Amino acid sequence: MLTRDEGKECPPPSEAVLLLGSNQGRRVRRIRDAVDRLSRETELLAVSRMYASEPFGRSRQPWFLNL
């Protein structure tokens, strides 16, 4: 990865949309940790509210939390 701190040019900025979700363990914490880690390496322009969704195709698993 190129950084300005190393005296090298950075690649041009890019925008991306990431969808995060978890249905295992401490779901809220997992998602918050993922957002925190991403924010250390990149600029986050926006983060949506968390919402729950029913698992698709398998009814015997916990609901998902998503961003």
C-alpha positions in Angstrom: 0.0 0.0 0.0 1.4 3.4 -0.9 1.2 6.2 1.6 2.3 9.8 1.6 4.2 9.2 4.8 6.6 6.9 2.9 7.3 9.6 0.3 5.5 7.7 -2.4 2.4 8.7 -4.4 -0.9 7.4 -3.4 -3.2 5.8 -5.9 -6.2 8.0 -6.8 -9.1 7.8 -4.3 -11.9 5.3 -5.0 -15.3 5.1 -3.6 -16.9 1.7 -2.6 -20.0 0.5 -0.9 -19.5 -2.2 1.7 -22.3 -4.3 3.2 -21.5 -5.8 6.6 -23.5 -8.3 8.5 -23.2 -10.9 11.3 -25.4 -13.5 12.8 -22.9 -15.1 15.2 -21.8 -14.3 18.7 -21.7 -10.6 19.7 -23.2 -9.3 16.5 -23.2 -5.6 17.4 -19.7 -5.7 18.7 -18.4 -7.6 15.6 -19.9 -5.0 13.2 -18.7 -2.0 15.3 -15.2 -3.5 15.4 -15.2 -4.0 11.6 -16.3 -0.3 11.1 -13.6 0.8 13.6 -10.9 -1.2 11.7 -12.0 0.1 8.4 -11.9 3.7 9.6 -8.3 3.3 10.6 -7.2 2.5 7.1 -9.6 4.6 5.0 -12.0 7.6 5.1 -15.6 6.5 5.8 -18.0 8.9 4.0 -21.1 7.5 5.7 -22.2 4.6 7.8 -25.9 3.5 7.8 -27.9 2.5 10.8 -27.9 -1.1 11.9 -30.9 -3.2 11.1 -32.0 -6.8 11.7 -33.0 -9.2 8.9 -34.3 -12.7 8.9 -32.0 -15.4 7.5 -32.8 -16.5 4.0 -33.2 -20.2 3.2 -32.4 -21.5 6.7 -34.8 -20.8 9.4 -32.9 -22.4 12.3 -30.2 -19.7 12.6 -30.0 -16.4 14.4 -31.2 -13.2 12.6 -28.6 -11.1 11.0 -27.6 -7.6 12.0 -26.6 -5.5 9.0 -25.1 -2.2 8.0 
